[in-house]
Amino acid sequence: MDSINQTFSTIFFLIFFALTGKTLSVSDFAELLPATGFDFPVGTPNAEGYYKARGFWPNGHVGEDWNGKGGGNSDLGDPVCAIGEGIVVQSRDVRRGWGNVIIIRHAFIDKNGTAKLLDSLYAHLDSRNVVLNQIVKRGQKIGTIGNNRGMYLAHLHFEIRKNLAIGMHRSSFSKTYSNYYSPTSFIRSHRQCPDSRKYFKVPINTFAPYPGAYPKGKKEPKSTIIEKVSPSKTINPIRTILNRPLHKESPKIVIRKKEPTPKSEPKEKPSIAKNNIQKSPSKLDHPKKQLGLLSRLRARYPSTKSGTGRVKRNRFSPRRKL
């Protein structure tokens, strides 16, 4: 399976260089002896005095966070060492959430005698003691533990990668075992590797450009930045001007829609008040009903007094008791 991944990585490099128009030259390779084994990057070789605060899991945190047992920033400035022999393929301040990052490329021979390559990444460093294309030894100090300018508590973010093209573009690659090793599991199973005095030709310069701080000695191309920023500045005012009438009309429409809602609410309140007024004088309702009944009786049973003083009654009218 690992040989398939290595083959896939090689094919990816060829496609990448073919699409970008780059050609592989002697400067894109380095001759490197394979690593004799791998140690932990802090408390070398066995991570003494440190603990794994956050582990590795696929499709999530594809590295490990190592802290000193003192907690907090007690490990700020502690040495970080290379896990094995290799060559530095990146040493720069990436800023953002990364800070100072060092990536070392290693060649090693597994138990089956197959030659393989991997990258070890060390992030959030307070300082860097190695430069690009420098050959490092196993256990050599390459930097110190940092907190990325106070963004985190001091710790080391550590990764081991199978895919040599990831660089700082983690989001472009699947966060699975096809591209990553579980760091602790890998180190424990590769404390000692088969020794070989044969040099391997290792590809370098395999990372795509990533935004961030430029290395010292290289001037930032201001002309390209002006070209990128200037069109955005000219376009934004036009968009704001074109969008202004829309923003003015939209609140009018919203106000018109909201106008009936406050009108409907006061309508409900007086209705409740009316009901309360009608229900409160409930004792006054009975005389009104009695008056209505008397008026209906008088209309139904009219009574007229004659000149003799007698009252004319119907057969349904009650008689007076004598």
Summary of the structure (lengths in Angstrom):
residues: 322
radius of gyration: 43.4
end to end distance: 125.2
largest distance: 152.3
contacts: 845
relative contact order: 0.13
helix: 34%
strand: 22%
